[in-house]
Amino acid sequence: MAKKPAGKGVPGRQVLATNRKARHNYSILETFEAGVVLLGTEVKSLRDGKASLADAYATVDDGEVWLRNLHIPEYHHGSWTNHDPRRTRKLLLHRRQIDVLIGKIRDGNLALVPLALYFSEGKVKVEMALGRGKRAHDKRQDMARRDAQREVARALGRRVKGID
């Protein structure tokens, strides 16, 4: 599976939305990129920079991968042809990738979580991840580890600057 990090540093990539809670709620095991089937008014709304991945998730139904609860607001210049903001959208993946995903989801009790939505060379892509849900104690351990790393970085920064 293609592993491409979503971010501002990648040339030709314009990030539209990120799922900030995904890394907090899931242990990310593997990432991959997928295309998204969209309507014209959805693309126009995305070009305005409006989208939300907050409640989005992906499912595999009948050998196809579907992105659910991605919120793309209606295009403000649209008319009766506007789209439903939370409609189910199809993800474009190779057949082998879908077969591997089905096997991993079924065997490992994993979830498909969208991490980022972005334009890549004019096409809308979504960075998906296979993740295992974290429990409350896992989240607390991660927060404690981050806090400790932050404190060490601050202490080293003061020492380098000669403040201590």
C-alpha positions as CSV (number, residue, x, y, z in Angstrom):
1,M,0.0,0.0,0.0
2,A,1.2,3.5,-0.8
3,K,2.4,5.4,2.2
4,K,2.3,9.1,1.7
5,P,2.2,11.5,4.6
6,A,-0.3,14.2,4.5
7,G,1.1,17.6,5.3
8,K,2.0,21.0,4.1
9,G,5.6,20.0,3.3
10,V,4.6,17.8,0.4
11,P,4.7,19.6,-3.0
12,G,1.5,19.7,-5.0
13,R,-0.6,19.0,-1.9
14,Q,-3.2,21.4,-0.5
15,V,-4.6,20.1,2.8
16,L,-8.4,20.7,3.1
17,A,-9.2,19.0,6.4
18,T,-7.5,16.9,9.0
19,N,-8.9,14.5,11.6
20,R,-7.1,15.7,14.8
21,K,-8.8,13.2,17.1
22,A,-7.8,10.2,15.0
23,R,-4.3,9.8,16.4
24,H,-5.7,10.4,19.9
25,N,-8.4,7.8,19.7
26,Y,-6.6,5.2,17.6
27,S,-3.1,3.5,17.4
28,I,-2.3,4.0,13.8
29,L,-0.8,0.8,12.2
30,E,-0.7,1.6,8.5
31,T,-1.6,4.5,6.2
32,F,-2.6,4.6,2.6
33,E,-4.0,7.1,0.0
34,A,-7.4,6.7,-1.8
35,G,-9.3,8.8,-4.3
36,V,-12.8,10.0,-3.6
37,V,-15.8,10.0,-5.9
38,L,-17.4,13.4,-5.7
39,L,-20.0,15.5,-7.3
40,G,-19.3,18.9,-9.0
41,T,-20.8,21.0,-6.2
42,E,-18.7,19.0,-3.6
43,V,-15.5,19.8,-5.4
44,K,-16.4,23.5,-5.6
45,S,-17.3,23.6,-1.9
46,L,-13.9,21.9,-1.1
47,R,-12.1,24.5,-3.2
48,D,-13.6,27.1,-0.9
49,G,-11.8,25.3,1.9
50,K,-14.8,23.8,3.7
51,A,-14.9,20.2,5.0
52,S,-14.9,18.3,8.3
53,L,-13.5,14.9,9.0
54,A,-14.5,15.0,12.7
55,D,-17.1,12.1,12.6
56,A,-15.9,10.4,9.4
57,Y,-15.1,6.7,9.1
58,A,-14.8,4.1,6.4
59,T,-16.5,0.8,5.9
60,V,-16.1,-2.1,3.4
61,D,-19.4,-3.2,1.9
62,D,-19.7,-5.8,-0.9
63,G,-16.1,-5.4,-1.8
64,E,-16.1,-1.6,-2.1
65,V,-14.8,0.9,0.4
66,W,-17.2,3.7,1.5
67,L,-16.4,6.9,3.4
68,R,-19.3,7.9,5.7
69,N,-20.1,11.1,7.7
70,L,-17.6,13.2,5.8
71,H,-19.2,16.7,6.0
72,I,-18.9,18.8,2.9
73,P,-21.2,21.8,3.2
74,E,-23.5,22.7,0.3
75,Y,-22.0,25.0,-2.3
76,H,-23.3,28.5,-1.6
77,H,-23.7,29.3,-5.3
78,G,-25.5,26.0,-6.0
79,S,-29.1,25.6,-6.8
80,W,-31.4,22.6,-6.7
81,T,-28.4,20.5,-7.9
82,N,-26.6,20.8,-4.6
83,H,-25.5,17.7,-2.8
84,D,-26.4,16.2,0.6
85,P,-23.6,17.4,3.0
86,R,-23.2,14.0,4.8
87,R,-23.8,11.6,1.9
88,T,-21.8,8.3,1.6
89,R,-18.9,8.6,-0.8
90,K,-17.1,5.8,-2.6
91,L,-13.3,5.5,-2.2
92,L,-11.1,4.5,-5.1
93,L,-8.6,1.7,-4.4
94,H,-7.1,-1.1,-6.3
95,R,-8.7,-4.5,-5.9
96,R,-5.7,-6.0,-4.2
97,Q,-5.6,-3.1,-1.7
98,I,-9.3,-3.7,-0.9
99,D,-8.7,-7.5,-0.4
100,V,-5.8,-6.8,2.0
101,L,-8.0,-4.3,3.9
102,I,-10.8,-6.8,4.2
103,G,-8.5,-9.4,5.6
104,K,-6.8,-7.1,8.1
105,I,-10.1,-5.6,9.3
106,R,-11.7,-9.0,9.8
107,D,-8.7,-10.6,11.5
108,G,-7.3,-7.8,13.6
109,N,-10.4,-6.0,14.9
110,L,-9.2,-2.8,13.2
111,A,-11.0,0.3,12.0
112,L,-10.6,2.4,8.8
113,V,-10.1,6.0,9.9
114,P,-9.6,9.0,7.6
115,L,-6.6,11.2,8.7
116,A,-6.6,14.0,6.1
117,L,-8.5,15.2,3.0
118,Y,-6.4,17.1,0.4
119,F,-6.0,18.1,-3.2
120,S,-3.1,16.2,-4.9
121,E,-2.4,17.4,-8.4
122,G,-6.0,18.6,-8.8
123,K,-7.7,15.5,-7.5
124,V,-9.3,15.0,-4.1
125,K,-7.5,12.4,-2.1
126,V,-8.0,11.1,1.5
127,E,-5.3,9.7,3.7
128,M,-6.8,6.6,5.4
129,A,-5.3,4.6,8.3
130,L,-5.8,1.2,9.8
131,G,-6.1,1.8,13.5
132,R,-6.8,0.0,16.6
133,G,-9.0,1.8,19.2
134,K,-7.2,3.0,22.3
135,R,-8.6,2.6,25.8
136,A,-8.6,5.3,28.4
137,H,-5.4,4.2,30.1
138,D,-3.6,4.1,26.7
139,K,-4.6,7.7,26.1
140,R,-3.4,8.8,29.5
141,Q,-0.1,7.1,29.0
142,D,0.4,8.9,25.6
143,M,-0.5,12.2,27.2
144,A,2.0,11.7,30.0
145,R,4.7,10.7,27.5
146,R,4.1,13.8,25.4
147,D,4.2,16.0,28.5
148,A,7.5,14.5,29.7
149,Q,9.0,15.0,26.2
150,R,7.8,18.6,26.2
151,E,9.4,19.2,29.6
152,V,12.7,17.7,28.5
153,A,12.7,19.8,25.3
154,R,12.0,23.0,27.4
155,A,14.9,22.1,29.8
156,L,17.3,21.5,27.0
157,G,16.2,24.7,25.3
158,R,16.9,26.7,28.4
159,R,20.3,25.1,28.9
160,V,21.3,25.7,25.3
161,K,20.3,29.4,25.6
162,G,22.2,29.7,28.9
163,I,19.2,30.7,31.0
164,D,19.8,28.1,33.7
